[in-house]
Amino acid sequence: MLFTSQYEHSIDAKHRLAIPSDIRNRWRVESEGTAWFAVPWPGGLIRLYPERAFEARAASGELTLTPDEDEAELQATLFGLSARIEMDSAGRIRLPEEMLKLVGLGTEVVLVGAGDRLEIRDRSQWGKTRGDRLAQLPELMARISARKGHKPPTA
């Protein structure tokens, strides 16, 4: 499922966030599972993955009982801090209070479509950086293309 656009929302006193109806409708049609996985991320945000997409990514690595130390630490941190979250009948998810505190999110947020996931970000911070993000887009695309060994796209 492809996530685009941005939606201004609030997290209520019970730590609930409404998933926009257009996303919920497509999510149900495309059978993305019955839940979301919330993953705290550096920079004060939470990434939301549809259940099936998260499980597919988690299962795509090499299975071993003896991962190297870095990989074991990454897995413990990533999976240990993540949470499976079910949507209620009103289309809301309840974010763990500890996760909100860990990333420093308040109640005024923006839900950002980020391709294969949604990101919950601070609304004020997102608003302040939108122009800069757009201006930095050509440089970011060039860096990513260089890492992948591709010729940078031209505007």
C-alpha angles and dihedrals in degrees: 000000000000117000119201139158130036133264126198111223143158129230107226129223090271090055093252124151123192116229108220114257095238090057093045092050094051091042091056093045092049091047098230093169131269099283147030130238115227115207120187111225136193114263096051102287143114122220117215118204125184109250097249094046092050093048092048091053092045091051095046095081127087110277114230139148090218110054116171116261096262093049092046091051092047092050093047092049097041098043095032093057096040124092135202108229127192122211117237124226090270092056096255130133124208112226117210111257091224091055093051090050093045093057095034099239120162128196101279107076143155122223107218125198107228104178105261095020146026122244126209108213137169106275097218094047092048091051093050094051102042095095093046091048091055092047091051094048097096092050092047092049091049092051092049092047091050092052090051092046094245130134108258115254118251125226 
